[in-house]
Amino acid sequence: MTDPSHAIDPSRGVLFPDRLPRFTRLPPQAEASGLVSWFWVPQWDLPDGVETRQPILGYPAANLAVEPDGVTLWGATTRASERVLKGSGWAVGALLRPAALARLASSPSELVDAFVALDAPEMHAAVVAAMPDVKAATLVVSSWLVRRAGPPGAEGRLANDMADLLMTDPRILRVEDAAEQLRVSVRTLQRLAHRAVGLSPAAMIRRRRLQEAAQRVREDAGVLLADVAAELGYADQAHLANDFRTVLGLTPSEYRAAT
């Protein structure tokens, strides 16, 4: 199965890349590769009175975030979110693979569009002490995850393969396509996604398509929206526009004009 840290453009879910603060992306240490897709570490130092807003169309996955004031586990999202940055600060985040989430949360579906604080004082203190050494900080989180979650079992590995496929393969347009590729039944795939991600496989496919559509619209000013819709498996341009409005709150044309 393709390694998602190489197959996915990490900026794909960032709707306005020009607004990003200083941003570092690092792979996990080898022992944590079954638990983390990649680490993301923003750092910012803004003048007094200045703030920046960064809308994010998140991946269909959970994130572990370590910040100066604590550790938080964020579930998968069904809509775009926005982070307002001001003053100075940082975060050490990990895009979690399903095998990790299943060990950190008893019910991933209850974490969808939600978050919980994690009690990890020693790990938090070690990350705070390590920053701004990004590599050292991510090694701390990698080691903590390995100790807390352990190596993925058979179901965890299958859940990781499922997520890799749904998040990376543009040929997968239907749940039946993914089930056939993974050699499981549609029902098995649906149950696995519910237990390990909290979203349905269909929702994961829709999120990947919308991320790809937003990226195409943002990066290619000359591409026709009808062509984007056709290439990404939408029934027509109207369905693409409806997906944009439902999740992002604006049409593809409005989004293009804003980027």
Sequence and secondary structure as in RCSB ss.txt:
>XXXX:A:sequence
MTDPSHAIDPSRGVLFPDRLPRFTRLPPQAEASGLVSWFWVPQWDLPDGVETRQPILGYPAANLAVEPDGVTLWG
ATTRASERVLKGSGWAVGALLRPAALARLASSPSELVDAFVALDAPEMHAAVVAAMPDVKAATLVVSSWLVRRAG
PPGAEGRLANDMADLLMTDPRILRVEDAAEQLRVSVRTLQRLAHRAVGLSPAAMIRRRRLQEAAQRVREDAGVLL
ADVAAELGYADQAHLANDFRTVLGLTPSEYRAAT
>XXXX:A:secstr
   HHHHS TTTTBS GGG  EEEEE   GGGTTTEEEEEEEEEE  TT EEEEEE   SS EEEEETTEEEEE 
  SS EEEEEESEEE EEEEE HHHHHHH S GGGGTT EEEE  HHHHHHHHHHTT HHHHHHHHHHHHHHHH 
S  HHHHHHHHHHHHHHH TT  SHHHHHHHHTS HHHHHHHHHHHTSS HHHHHHHHHHHHHHHHHHH TT  H
HHHHHHTT SSHHHHHHHHHHHHSS HHHHHHH 
